[in-house]
């Protein structure tokens, strides 16, 4: 509303407004006549600014623009001052579920989110529009588990997971299967939290789903829970913790571990997916903590979109939960997209260097084409991006090309453009938005097509580089020749690099697992020999196993384990519907594969390590497994690499290689972080107190290096050490501050 003081001013403003309106209409008519791109900037009466929205991710911004007054409760991760965040959340009708480091997992009415974003104490906010999907005996031989369970020398005893909690975040569990029962018939499952069920007892402080404890299960009061994804969760749990009681001793890696199962909701409204995964991680760790037991969690599910650097807030929250206490580990599947070209990078070295990539509409992925680019500040700000459209029939022809924008023009502002074809028809609406979080940019185009006859091109120019992941790109095999379409010489096709899943899977604190083949044959349910029709060598890398590195170049996966043709428990609601050849002798176990099956093998090894060393840190467990991996002629390439990691998991060697650990706590008197670990030439040590002196010791206690620091100004809380001539192996790093000291374990590879 405009306030004026006299009539003359009113008339002047009215004439100016009408003249401007008439001029704008003429401009629009002219642009439509000449088939230009009409660009509209969405302006809504929202109480925030671009600098506030630049803290948020795209899916959250869309909700704020479309439903900003809604009282709908929204699950969020918020990074910043946790006390300020908690105070605001409580004051505005929300609640905090848990805090992990400087990240709060909370629920807040959507109408209050803009005010939260405006707080100077808040640095980032994310909801989540990504959905995870399930990532689909000889296993114990392939991964050298039998000697551990049997207590082969020089182990002091056999290890079977006794006293350790194994958590499985998956599709649920068929708790009636004998492999999950004790010899007396009682359940081995301590808790089930089913996110799909309503009306039952929901665990606090999460306030959704239904929780069952072992008493409920034994009393027959948990029948509402079923494994809801073709028995995926039951099979995964059987690989990690099944005891083989049913028939034929199809035993998992840690057959006497306690089990906690969280059944995810694969069709969650608003796709608040990853927030519920973080809830599940917090839930399982807290249950184990209350029991005073170490805990390893397996997640055989993942999402292929996102930044692939472990810097999203949910990944950071989960990482913080892992390191919150000793005796914790988290293992996940790398993914099964190793043969699918869905990664893309444009890398320009000079001004005017222009390339493009086509994206195709596919209703399987929704009503839009979602293009999300990720780049670092140093290599992204000069690039410019545009969306165009090409016809492919009867001839290839460019229909329209939008305006080029850089990332800063879109930072914190949701814009909508309209694409028009050569005949004046509308082709698509294109939303664009950019955000900056944790030192990296995200630039997004969300293309909503009016017609499916076009291929939409992402065109980029000027120096810089980015990565993106999408299953809607045109591969190299689907391109015309330069004679058919001369522009195609500038085409960049999607590649097979960086096919690993995203988010927490890319965290250094998570052990990410690839797959090698397990077996070729087994005896099926009808007592016939089943032989795979695919010819491969057991122990060789599975072609579909996803590989790294992360977007920022770190090693992933760290290890591979057996997957293809592995036998484990089958859910009773699935068994009758499976072919005879899919079920093993006895008809109570099924074959499955993929990294989903490999991941619980490594999680089981982590459980065995935790049984022997219950105070081991996540880093100890990761080192024990990776530094004692099996490497033979089937493990190809220079190790470590981004297909095999450090090689094939070897349970027995991992247990023996952990002999340097003790169950006594290391001296830890202040917060200490050493990165990267394992390291190559250099480490960075960060503490919450001033660092006076650092010592590096080998496994025998011999001092290898010692560094004294001048800290009279009291500011040296972060230092870098160059160690290029240190031999590969295990080390201890001691950090002194005044009269206190802390010790961390370190690995040089």
N, C-alpha and C positions, 0 to 999 in steps of 0.2 A: 504494500500500500504506500502511495506517495502523499505526503502532507505538503500543502502549498499555502501561501499567505494571502494571495489576491487573485481576482478573476483573470487578470491579464496573464498571470503565470499559468493558470489552468489552461487557457486557450493556447498559449504558446506550447505547452507540453502536449496538449491534445493534437495540435497540428504536426508537431514533430513526430509524435507516435504514429499518426496516420500515414505521414510521408514515409517513415521508415518501414511500416508494415507493407505499404504498396510497393516500395522498392524491393523488399525481401520476396514478395510474391512474384514479381517480375524475374528476379534472379532464379527462383526455384523453377519457374516455367522454362526459362532459358536453359538451365542445367538439364531438365528432363528432356527438352527438345533435342539437345545435343548429347544425350545419353551419358552424362557425367555421373560420377558417384556423388550421392547426397549424403553428407555426414551430419549426424545429429548428436549433440551432446545431451545426455540425460541430466536434467536438473530437477531435483526434488527438494522439498522443504525439510532436509535432514539437519540435525544439530551436530554436524561434524564437518571436518575439512579434509582435503586430500592427504595432508600429512598424517591425519588419524587413520584414514582408510589404507594408507600405504603399509600400516602395521598388520593388516588383515589379509587373508587369502581370498581367492576369487569367489569360491562358493559362499563364503560368509558375506562378502560384499554384495553378491546377488540377492541374498536374503534381506540385507539391510535396505537395499534399494526398493525391493518389491513388497516387503512386509515389515517396514521399520516400526510400525505402531503395534505389531502383534505381541500378545502376551504369551505366545507359545514358548515353552521351555526349550532351550537350546544347550547342547553339550559342547563345551569349549575347552581348549588348552590355552592358557594365558601365561606369558612369560613376563616377569618383572618382580617388583617388590611384593612378596607374598602377603605381607600384613595389609598393605594398601588394597590389594586385590580382594582379600577375604573381607575386609571392612566394607568395601563397595558392594560386593556380592551379597552379603548378609543384609545390607541396608536396602537393596533393591529386589528383594524377594527370591534370591537364589541361594545356593549352598555349594560349598567346596567339598568335593569327594575325597581328594587327597592332594598332598603337596610332595613333589619330587624335585629337590634342589630349588631352582628359582621358577619352576613351572607348576602352575595350579591346574588341576583338573576340576572343572566346576560345571554347574548348571545355572543358567540365568535366563530370565525372560528376554526375548529378542529385542523388545523395546528399550531395554536398559544397556544393550551392547554398545551403542554409539557413545554413551557416557563413559563406559569402561575404556573404550579405545582412546578417549580424549585425556585420560589420566596420564600425567607425565611419568608416573612410575611404571607404566605398562610399555613394553617394547615390542611385543608381538602377540597376535591373537589368531587362532585357527580353529575352525570347525573342520569337518572332513566330509568330502563328497566321494572319497575313494572306498570301494568295496573290496574286501578280501575274498578270495575263492580258495577252495581246497586245492592243494597241489599234490595232485596225486603222487634140526634144521640147519640150511646151509648158511644162512645169515650169520650164525654164531661162529661158523668156520671161517667164512670170508673175512670177518672183522676180528678174528682171534679172541673171541669172548669165552669159549669153553675153558681155557686154562685159568682164567680169572675166577669163574664160577666154581671150578674144581680146586682152586687154591694151589696151583702148581708152583713148585719152588722157583725162585726164592721168596714168593709171597708167603706171609706168615699164616694165612688162612684163605678160605674161599670167600668171595664177595658176591652178594646177590641183591644189593640195594636195601638190606635191612636197616631200618632207622632213617631212611631218606624219603622225602616226599617228592613224587613226580607229578607235576601238573601238566595237563594236556588241554590246550585251548584249541578247540576243533568243533566237530559237529555233534559231540556227545559221546555216549558210551552205552553199549548193551551190557548193563551191570549184571544181567542174569547169566551171562556166559560163564561157564565154569573156570575159565582162565583168570577171572577177576574175583575168585572166591578163595577163602582160606580152606584148609583141609576139613574143618568142622562145618563148612557150609556158610559161614558168615561172610559178609562182603569185605573186600579189601579197599573199597572205595570210601574214603573219608567224607567227601562232600561232592555234590553235583550242584552247579549253579546253571540253570537253564534259562537263557535270555529270552526264549520264545514263550514261556508259560506265564500267564497272568493269574491273579487271584490267589496265589499261594504266598508263602512267607518269603518276602524279598529281603536279601541281605542289606544291612546298613553299612555305609551311608549311601549306597548306590540307588536303592529304592526302585529297582525294576527287576523283572524276572522272578524265578522261584528257586529257593535253595532247599536241597534235601541233604540230611546227614546220614551217617551209616545206620543209625537207629531207624530212621525212616525207611531206608532201603531194606533192612532185614525184616521190618514189620510189614513189608508189602505196600508201603504208602508212597512209593516213588514211581508208580506205574505210568504216570502221565508223561514221564520223560522217555523219549526215544532218540536214537541216533538218527539225525534228520538229513543226512547226505549220503545215502547209499552205503552206509556202514563205514564211511571214511574214518571217523573218529575211533570206532571200535578197532579197526585194523591197525591204525597208528598206535593206539594205546597198547595193543597186543604186541607190536614190534618192540616197544620200549619196556613194557612191564608185565606182559602176560606170563602166567606161571606154568602153562602147558598142562593144566589139570584135565582138560576136556578129553582129548585123545591124542595119541602119538607124540606127545611132548613137544608141541610147537611152542617152545619157550622163548620169551623175550630176553632182553639183555639184563634187566634188573627185576627178576621175577618175584622178589619179596618186598619191593618198594611199596609204600603207601601211595594211593592214587587220589588225586583231585581232578575232576573233569569240569570244564566250563564249556557249555554248549552255546556257540555263537548264533545270533540271529542273522541268517544270510540275507534276509529281506527287510532289514531295519528301515523304518521310515526316516526320510532325510539322509539316509546312508551315514548315520553317525557311527560309522564302522570302527574306525581306529580308536575312537575314544573308548568304546566298549572293550577293545583289546587291552588297552592300558588299564582299564578297570579290572579286567580279568587277571592281568599280571600282578597288580597290587593286591587283589583278593587272595590269590594263591600264596604269594609270599607272606602275607600277614597271617594266614592260617598256619603255615609252617612255623612262623616265628612264635605264634602262641603255643605250638606244640614243642618248641625248642628243638626243631629238627632242620637240618640243611635241606635245600630244595633246588631242583632243576625243573625248568619249564620247557616244554616243547610246543612250537607253533608250526604246524604243517599247513599254513595258509599264508597268502601274501597278495600284494597288489603290484602290478607292473608299472603304474604311473607314479608321478611325483619326481622329487629332485634327485633321488638316488645318491644322496650324500649323508644321510643320517642326521641332517640338521633340522628337519621338521620337528615341531614341538612334541608330537606324540612319541617320536623316536627318542628325543632327548629325555622325555619323562620316563620312558621305559629304561633307558640307559642309567638314569639316576637311581631308579628303583633297584636295578641289579647291583650297583655298587654301594647301596645304602647299608648293607650288612655283609659280613663274610658268610660263606656257606651258601652262596647263590650262584646260579648259572642259568643262561637262557640259550636255547638252541632253536634254529629255524631252518626251513627248507629254502634252497636257493631259487627254485622255480624250474619250470619244464618248458622253457621257450628258447632253448639253445639253437634251434634250427629255424626260428621265425625272425625275419628281418623287420624289427619294429623299433629300432633305435636309429636316430638321425642326428647328424651334426653338419652345420654349415660353418666353414672356416674360411674367412676372407682375409687376405693379406694386404690389399690396397684399395683405395677409394675407387668406386665405380665397378668393383668386382661384384657381379650380380649372379645369383643362382636361384633355382626354385625347386620345389617338391610338390607333387600332387597328393591331395587327400580326397577320399571317396566317401560318400554317404553310405552308411550301413545301419539299418534300423535296429540291429542287434545291440548297437552301442548307444541307443537313444535317438532322440529327434534332432541331434546336433552333431557337428564335427568339432571336437575339442582339441585345440592345439596349444600346448603349454611348453614354452621354451625356458630353459634354465641357463644362466650364465653368471660369471663372476663380474664384479664391478670393473675390474681391469680390462675385461675383454668383451664387454657387452654394450657399453653406453654409446659407442660411435655407430653401431649397426642400426640400420633402418629396415622396417618390416612392412609388408603390404599383402593383402589378400586379393586374388583375382580369380577368374573362372574361365575355363576352356571347354568348348564343345569337342566331342570325340567322334561324332557321326553327323553327316556322311563323310566329313573331312575334319581333321583337327584344326581348330580355329580359336584364337583368343577372343573371348566375348567382352570382357571388361577387366580393368586393372584398377585397384583402389589406390588411395594415397599412401605414400610411405611415411611411417611414423617411427620415432625412436622411443626407447623405453621411458625416458623422463617425461615425454609428452603424455604418457598414459599412467604415470605413477599416482596411485590412489584415486583415480577417476574412472568410473565405468562409462564408456562411450558406446554408442551404437551407430553403425554405418549401414547404408542400404546399397546393395549392388544391383545395377540395371544392365540388361543385355543390349545388344545392338538394335533390337526392335523396340526398345523402351520398356520391355517387361521386367518386372522385379525378379531377380534371381535368388537373392538371399539377404537376410539380416546378419550383420557381423558385429558381435560385441567384442570390445577390447579393453584390457585392464592390465596394469602392472603393479607389482609389489616388490619391496625390498626387505629381506629378513635374513639375519645372521650372515651378512656379507655376500648374499647372492640375490640376483634379480630373477623374477619370474615374469615373463611376458606372455599374455594369453589372448588368443583369438577363439571365440566361440561362434561357429558358423551355423546358422539356422537356415537350411536351404528351402526354397519353394519348389525346386524341381530336382529330380535325381539324375538328369541327363548330363550334368556338368561334373568335371573334375575341378576342384578348387585348389588353386596354387598358393602356397606360401612362398613369397619372393623376398629375398633379403639382399642387401647391398651394404657397402662400406666395411672397413676393417672390423674384425671381431669374430667371436665363435660362441656357439651355444650347443646344448644337447636337448633333444626331446624324445619322448617315447609315445608311439601310437600304433594301433593295429589297423588304421584306416589309410595308410599310405600306399601308393602304387609302387610295387617292387620293380627292380630292373627288368624282370621277365615280362612285364606288362606294358612296355614302352613302345611308341612308334619309332620308325627310323628317321634320321635327319632329313631324308628326302620327303617323307610324309609330313614332318613337322620340324622345320629348321630350329625352332627354339629349344628342341630337346637336347642340344649340345650343352646347354646350361643346367641340365637336370642333375640333381643329387639324389641318389636312390637310398632308401633305408638299408641298414647294414645289420650284421650279426654280432656287433660289438655290444658290450654292456647289457646283456639280456637278463640280468639278475632282477629279482623283485626289489621293491623300494622300501622306504621308511626304516623301521627298526632293523630290518635285515642288513642294512648298510652301516650299522653301528659297530664300532670296534669291540664293544663289550658283548656282542652277540656272536655266537659261533654259527656261521652260515654253511650249510652242507650241500654239496653236489652229490651226484649219483654215479655209481658204477654198476655194471650188470652183476646179477647175483648167481643165476643158474639158467640152464637150458631146459631141464626136465624135472618132472615130479610125478608121483602117482596120484591120479585124480580120484574123485569120489566113487567112481565105478571100478576102482582097482586096476585102471589101465594107465600105461605110461603116456603122459602128455609131453610132447616136445614142441618147443617154440618154432613157429614157422619163419621167424627172423633169425638169420645166422649171425651170431656174434660170439665173442670170447668172454666167458665169465671173468670178471675182474677188470674188464676194459671200461673206459668211460662211456656212459650212456650219451648218445648224440644229442638227445633233447635236454640234457642237464644244462641249466642256465649258467652263465659265467659272467665274471666282472670285467674290468674293475668297477669300483664306485665312480660316480661322476668326477670326484676329486682325486681319482687315481689310486685309491687304496685297494689292497688285495681282497678279493672275494671270489668264490667261497674260500674258507680256510682249510677245508677238509672234504673228502668224499667218503661215502659209505655205500653199502650194498642196497640196491633198490629193486630193479626189475626182477620179476618172478619171485618175489618173497612171499612167504606163507605166514599168516597170522590170523587171529580170531575174526570170525565173521559174525555180523549182527544177525540175530534170528529173524528180524523183519525183512532182511535182504536175502538170506540163504535160499529160501524156496524159489526165488525168482531168477537165480543164477544158473547158467548152463552147468552140467555135470563137470565139464572140463575146467571150469573156473574154481572148483572146490577141491581141496586136497582130500586124501584118504581119511575117512571118518566123517566127512561132510560137515564139519564144524569150523573149518578154517578156509580162508580164501586166498587167492594170489592177488597181489597188487604190486605197484612199482612207482617209479618217479621219485623225485626228491622228497615228497611227502613221506615215503617209506624209509628213505635213507636217514632223514633227520632224527627220528626217535631212536635209531641205533646209536647215534652219537650222544643223544640225551641220556640214553641208558648207560653209556660209558661214563658220562659225567656223574651219574648217580653212584656208580661203583667207586669212583674217585672220592666222592663226598662221604661215602660210607667209611672209607679208610681215613680220609682227612676232612672231617666235618667243618673245619674252620678255613678251608682253602678259599681263596678269593676267586672271582670270575677269571682274573688273569692267570692264576695258578692252573686252573682247570683247562683253560684255553691252551696254555703253554704245554701242559702234560700231553694233550691230545695232538696238537700240531707238531711239536718238536720230536715226537716219537712215532710219526706216521710211517706207514709201509711204503717203500719206493722200490719198484722192480721194473722189469722190462715193459710192463703194461702201462706204467705211469710215464707218460710222454712229456717231453719238453723240459726246460730248465726249471727246477723246483726251488722256490714256490712259483706257481703261475696261476692265472685267473680261470683256469679250467679245473685243475686238480687241487688247488691250494697247495698244501704241503704233502699231499699224497692220499693213500687209502688209510682209513681209520684202523688202528691196531690196538684193541683193548688191553691186551697183555702188556705190550710195550709201554702203553700210556701209564699203566699202574706201576710198572717198574721204573719208568722215567720220572715218576713223582716221588721217588724215595727221598729226595732232598727236602721234601716238605715235612713239617712236624705239626702235631695237633696243637702245639702251644702258639699263642698269639705272638706275632712280631711286635716289636716295640713301636707303637704308633701313638704319638703325643700331639700331633697336629695334622691337619689335612694336607695330603700329598698326592700330586698327580704327575705321572711320568708318561710322556707321549713323544713319538709313537712307541708302542711296545707290542710285538718285537720291533727293534730298530735296526737301521743299517749303518749310517755314519754319524748321526746326530740325534741327541735327545733334548727335550725341553722339560724342565722340572718347574712345577708351579706349586707354591705352598701358601697357606693363609698367614704365615709369619715370615719374618725376615730370614733369609738363608745366609748362614755364616760360612759353612763348610760342607763339602760333598765328598764322600768316599765311594769308590766303586770296588767291590770285592768279588772274587770268583767263588765257585761253589765250595771250595775248601776253606774260605775265609781269608785268603791272601789278598792284600790290598793291591789293586791294579792301577788305580788312579786316585789322586787326592787333590782337591782344589779348595783354596781359601779365597774368600771374597771380602772386599772392603765394604762394609755395610754401615758405616758411621751415619749415613743419611737415612738409614732404616727403610729403604725402598726396594731392596733386592728380594722380591718375592717370586720372581720368575727369571730363570737363567737358562742358557743353552750351553750344552757341552758337545764338543766335536770329538768323536771317538772312532775315527776311520780305521785305526790299526788294531782295534780290539777283536780278538778271535771270536768266531761263532760259539755260542753256548749260553749257560745260565749264569746270572750275576745278581748280586744284591747291591742296591744303591742306598747309602746312608746319608741322610740330610740332617745337619745339625743347626739348631737355632738356640743360642745361649746355652742353657744346661739341658735342653730337651733334644731328642732325636727321633726321627722316624725312618723306617726301613721299607723299601719296596723291592719286589722281585722284578727282574729285567731279563729279556732275552735278546741276544744278538743273532740275526740270521745271516 
